[in-house]
Amino acid sequence: MKKILVAYITHSGTTRDVADAIAEEITKTGVEAQVLELTEVKNISEFDAVVLGAPMIVGWHRDALKYLKTHQSELAEKPLALFLMGMSLTEGPTPDLPSIDLHLDQKLLTAPKNPGRIGFKESFTTIKHYLHPVLSAAPKSLAAVGFFGGRMDMYRLKWFEALFVMLVVGAKPGEKRNWPDIRAWGASLPALLKLNEK
C-alpha cells in the first residue's frame, strides 16, 4: 500500500486539525497517511509522497521554508504537495505553473478594494507574494499547492506577528476554514501526486 506523510507546523492547533482532515480523506482513497508535526519528522524514506502544511502570517512559516531548503534533495525524490493556511488572500496575477496544480479556496479570495489595482497592504497578501519564497525553496517534485482559510486567535501570536496581521494584512480574528474544500483537496491528493498510477 502506498503511504503519504502529512507533516504540519501549527501555532494553536489549527493547521494540525487541517492535516488530520486531509489524512482522513487520503485514507478513504485506499492510500495510507501518517500525520506528524514537522519537528517529529526524522526520515521520509518510508513514504511514497509528502504533504506539508503551515500557517501564513508574515509569509509562509519560516520553519516550513527552512525544511524545504535543507531537505531539498530527499524531497526531490518524492511527489510533494504543500498547503498554506491564512486569513486573507487578495486576488491578483498568479505565476505560470504548468507542472503544479494550484488550488485556491474561493471563499478565502477577496478582490482588491480598487479594481485592477493592488494597494500596498494588499500586496502582502497576494498569491504571488506568498508563493514566491515557497517556489524558490521547493524541489522540482512539487506537484500541488493549496491555499486555505485558517483560524486566528490574536492572543496566540507573538507581538510582532499580531502587529503585522492587524496593521498590514488587516485580517480579523476568527474562523475561516472551509472544511468541504479542504477535504475535497485531501481526497484529490493521491491522484495529484500520481500515486494511483501503476
C-alpha angles and dihedrals in degrees: 000000000000116000130208126196112219105196125179147178118214139181099194107002097275096113091042090057090052092048089052092051092048091050091050091055093046091054090052088064092058096260120118117239129192121195119212135165106245092245088060094054108105104155131014097187094103092057128084093206140006132224118190126188133182140156127267114226111133089007122311113330109287093224090057091051090046090052091052091051099044095044098037096122095052092042091049088068094056132061105254134205127183132196125198122201120206147149099227135032120175119209114243144123115324125209117257103258108175095169099040127076105222115200121189123189099233091208090061096051118096128185119239114267089240109046112240094010126086113209126222095261092042090054089070091060102044122120089241093053093050095042100048098076091038094054090045091055100038124095123240089260091075104126105164141022125189127193114202138173116255139195122258131200109178094208090063093058127088112253095255091047091051090048092051093047094048101039104031108022093032091210119159124221116259146085121306103157110132100204098188090053093046092048093047090053091048091052090051095052101088088056094042090050090046094237092136093062118102 
